[in-house]
Amino acid sequence: MTSVRTVSSILLLLLVECAARPFYPLPSRRNDRSKQPLQTFRPYNIAHRGSSGEFPEETASAYKRAIEEGADFIETDILASKDGILICFHDLTLDATTDIAQHKKFESRKRTYEVQGKNITGYFTIDFTLEELKSLRVNQRSPFRDQQYNGKFSIIIFEDFISIALGAPRVVGIYPEIKNPVFINQHVKWPIGKKFEDKFVDTLKKYGYKGTYLSKQWLKQPAFIQSFAPTSLIYISHLTDLPKILLIDDATTPTQDTNQSYWEITSNSYFDFIKDYVVGIGPWKDSIVPASNNYLQTPTDLVTRSHAYNLQVHPFTCRNENVFLHFNFSQDPYNEYEYWIKKIGVDGLFTDFTGSLHHYQEWTNPFSMGEESASKLLDKIAYMISKFRNSYN
């Protein structure tokens, strides 16, 4: 059977498309031409903070395991240190997922800041230099998950994360979130008036990430940029043509920068506006299909309306443990994947268990089927070329 890689190579020759590869200052990078391409024929498998169901979230090991398990994209949250270095970390505070409490020398760093109208107390990343953050160790967030890796991994920076993706043996996309940009811009300052968003995009550009969705450039180094802050995404749209995803929280949480309600940002008029800046939305699952007493209710029309505006839908987050599974799925995560992909028709899924989603997709819509479709496309193109040549003989 003709492989997707072979098909892609022949198509490039047929179309006489040539382009110089961007330079990546990474000694571990591989030749892109030898890599299996990103699959685009089925919903994306998005590794939520890496394989965070198995390893402490946002660590190098979590991302490497996700790649081993078949992730299409590895997802991360980007924050900043006191000295302006972009790091991969979810919470504004270090308390929940690091051993900060064991470092007595940092006791005086506990602070209280206002975050989206609420006072939060803890050890904030913005009050620590990168060197200090690197001295901490990351722990598993959930007590019912494997604790054996606690204290073994350090916080990584955005560039480490990118290096992991580019060093993968196949094309693996990245899905970074610009996290709490309002708060970060208030408390971290960069030279010559640069903003958090500028540093974020500068890093992506440094490593060659560019191109509109499904463009040749994008397929070489796929990336989605995500944020809960609409103004941040609009600002970034003037800096890069990479595709963007507007994250949408539950119905009680307004946007963190514009204070717009859930109902406003999911209205048809808002979709008509935001579609010029984003290619999709990333809503919380229960905002698509509400739940009552842990049973799913009638689905909303959110996916249907989003698709009507040509917006993809990538809901978050699928988790294997029974505590997260609605009773409708009989405690079976594969039933949940089946529901969201087959019945609701989403375009991608965030999951803490990348391997489970990959197994489900390989059983129901294997990569070999994508290869077969590509082979048929090649045959069709060859037939058209033959027909074109014969018309001039």
N, C-alpha and C positions, 0 to 999 in steps of 0.2 A: 504494500500500500504506500502510495506517495505520502511523504511526511509534509507537515505544514511548513517546516523549514525549507524543504526543497521547492515546494510550491511558491513560497515567498520569494526565494532567490530567482526562480524563473520569471515570475511576474515582474520583478524589478528589472530583469534584463529585457523583457518584452516592452516594458514602458520606458526603457532607457533612462532610468532615474539614478542619478549618482549624487552623493553628498558626502562631504568630509565629516568624519566623526569628531564630535566635540572632545576636548581634552579633559580627562579626569585625573587629578593629581593623586591617584590611588594605586600603589604598587600591586595590590592584590586583584585588580580588575581583570576580567577575562575578555576575550575577543567577542564582541556582540554577535558576530556572524555565526559563531558556533553555538549560540544559545537557542534553546527552544523558546518560541515567541509567547507572548501573553495570549491566553485564550480569550476570545471575545464573543463566543457563541452561546454562552450560558451565563447566568447571574454571577457576579463577582463574589469570591470568597475573601472577605476582608478580615484579617487577623487583628482583632481588637486588643490593642496594647501588646501585640505579639500573641504567642500561645499562652495567654495569661491564666488559663485554667490549669496549666501544668507548672509554669514557672512564675516567679515574681514579675509583675507587670513592668513593661517598659525597659526591660533589661536586654542586653545583647543575646543572652541565652534564649529568652522568650521569642525574640525575633528570628533567631537562627532555627529554632524548633518549628516555628510557623512556616518558614520556607521549606524545611524538610517535609512538612506535612501537607504541602500543596497549596499554600496561600497564593492568591493572585496579587493581593496587596497586603502590605504590612502597615498597620495604622499606629500613629503616635500622637501624643499631645506635646506641644512645644511651649515651654515657659522660658524664663530668663533668670540668670544668676545676678548677684549684686554687681558684678563686674561686666555685665552685659553679654555673657555667653549663653547661647541658646541651648537648652537642655531638654531631654525627653523625660517628662514627668507629668502626671495627671493632676494632682492636687496642688493648690497654691501653698499648702502647708505640708511639712515633712512628717508630721506626727503619725499618720495612719500606716505608712508603708516603708518607713526607715527606722533605724535604731537610734534616732536622734536623742531619745530619752536616756540612753546609756552614755552620752558624751557630756560629762559634767561641765566641761569647759565652755559649752554653748548654752548653759542654763539661762544666762542673762539675755539671750537673743529672743526670747518669747515676746511676741508683740500682739496687739489687737489692731486690726485694720477694718475699715468698712469695705465690704465687697457686695456689690449689687444691693445696697440698702440695708445690709445686715452686718453686725459686728462679729468678726471671726477672730478667735484667739488661737495662736499656735506659733510654730516655727516656720516662717515663710521663706521660700526659696530666694526671694529678693533681698534677704538680709544676710546671705552667705555667698562668699566668692566661690568660683568653680573649684578651686583647690580644697576648700572646706567641704563642699558638697561631695567631692570625690572621696573624702575620708569616711563618709557614711556608707552603710550597707542597706540594701533593699530587702524587705520582707514581703511574704505573701499577704495580700490584703484580707482574704477570707479565711477564717479559722478552720472551716471544713474542707479546705483544699490542702494539697501536699505542702508540708512545712519544712521538708528536708533541705530546701535551698535557701532558707532564711539566713541572712548574713554573709552570703557567698558572692553577691554581685554588687557592683557599684552603679551609681547613676551615670548614664551615658549622655553625650552631647548630640546635637542634631547631626553633625557631620559624621559621627560614629554610625548613627542610624542609616544615613545615606550610604556609607561605605558597605554596610552589611547587605543592603539591597543590590548595589552595583556589583558586589563580589559574589552574588548568588550564581549557581551554575545554569540558571535559566533566567529569562526576563521576569523580574518581580517588581511590581509597582509599589510606590509609596503613597501614603494617605495621611499627611500631617495636618493636625489641627492647630490653628493659631489660637492659643488658649488664653482666655480672659484678657484680650488686648487693651481694654480700657484700664484695667488695674495695672497691667505691666507698664503701659505708657505713662501712667501717673507716677510710678515709683522707680523706674529704671531709665536712665538717660544715656544716649549714645552721642558720639561726636557729630558736629556739623548739623545738628537738629534732626538726625535720622530717627525714625519711629520703629517700633517693634515690627510692624509690617514690612518696612524697608529691609531690615536685617534678615527677616524671614525669607523674603524673595531673593535678596542678594545671595543667600546661601544656596538656594535652589539653582540660581543662574550659574553660580560658581561651578557646580557639578553638572551643568549641561541640561538641566530640566527645562523644557520649553515645548511649545506646540499645542494646538487646539486638540480637542478630543478626537481620537482615532486618526490623527494626522500621522504621517511617516515619522516625524520627529517624536511625537508623543508615544507611539508604539515602541520606539527604541528604549525610551525611559519613561514609562507611564507614571503619572502622578495626578492625584486629586488634592485640591486644597479645601479644607473644611473649616467652618467656624459657626458659632452661635450668634456672631455679631454681624449683622447685615452691612453696616457702614464699613467695617473692616474688609469684607469681601469686595465691596464696590471700590474701595481704595486700591486693593490689590489688583483688581481687574485692569487698572491703568498701568500696572507695572509688569504684568505677565499675562500671556494668553492661555496659560494652563487652565484646565477645567476646574470649576469650583462647585462646592456643595454647601447649601445652607442647612445647618443643623437646626432641628426644631425640637424643643423640649416639650414637657407635658402641658396640658391646657391651663395650668395654674401659674406657669412661669413666663414672664415677659422677656423679650429680647434684652440682652445685657447692655446694649449701647443705645438703643432707640426707645426702649420701654414699650414696645408694641406687644399687643396681646397675641396669644396663639391664634385666635380667630381672625385677627387682621392679617397675619403673615401666611395664613393658609387660605385666604380668600382668592377668588378668581382674579380680582383686580390686582392683588399683590403678585400673584403668579405671573400675570401679564407684564408686570413691571420688572420683577426680579429675573425673569428668564433671559434678559439681555446681559446678565452678569454671571449667572450660574447655569450649570447643566443639570442640576438635580437637587433634591432635598434629602436630608438624613433625619427622619423623624423617629421619635421613641415608638417602639412597636405598639404600645397600648393606645397611642393616639390614632393609629390606623384602625385597630380593632380593639374597642374598649373591653375591659374585663370586669366581671362582677362575681365576688366570692370565688375567685380564681377560675372562673369559666369565661371563655371568650363569648362576646355578644355579637350582634350583627355588625359586619364591617362597615366602616364609613366609606365615602366616595373619594377619600384623599388620594389614593393611588390612581384611580380613573381620571380624576381632574388633573393631577400632576402630569400624567401621560398625555392628556389633551393639549397641554402647553409644552410638550416635548421635554419634560423634566423627568430625569431618572429618579427612582426611589430606592434608597439604601437605608433600611431601618436598623436600629440598634436596640438591644444586643441579645444574641442567642447564647444561652448557657445550658450546659447539659444537666446540671444538678436538679433534682426533683423540686427543690425549693423555688426554682425559677420557672418550672414548666407548668403551664396551665393544665387543668385536669382534662381538658379536651384531648390532650396528646397522650393520655395513658402512660405518663411518665417516660415517654420515648422521644428523645430529641430528633430522631429521624422523622417522626410524624410531624414535628414542628417545622422542620425544613421543607417537608412535602407541602405543608399548608401554605407557608409563605411564598414558596416558589411556584407551585402549581396552581393553587387557588387564588391567592392574592395577586400574584404576578409581579413581584418586586424584581428589581434589576441588580441587586446585590444585597448581601447580608453581613453585618458585623457579628463576629462570633468570638467567644473566648476559647473555643475548641475547634481550631482550624482543621485538624485531622478528621473530625467527625463530619463536618460539612463536606470536606473533600471526598471522603468515602461515599457519602450519600450521592454526590454529583457524579462520581465515577460509576456508580451502580445504575443510576437512572439516565445519565446523559454523558457517557464517557468521552474522553478527549479523542479517542479514535474515531468517533462519529464526526467530530470537527475536522479531523484529517480527511475523512472520506468526502465531506462537503467541499473542502478546499480542492481535493483531487477532481471532483466533478466540475468545479469552477474552472480549473485549469484545462480540462478536456473541452469545455465550452469555448474558452478563449482560443484554444488551438483550432477548433472547428471554424470559428469566425475568421481567424487569420487565413486558414486554408481556403475558405470560401471567397475571401477578399482577393487573395492571390489568383485564384482560378478565374475570377471575373476579368482579369487583365491578361489572361493567356489566350 
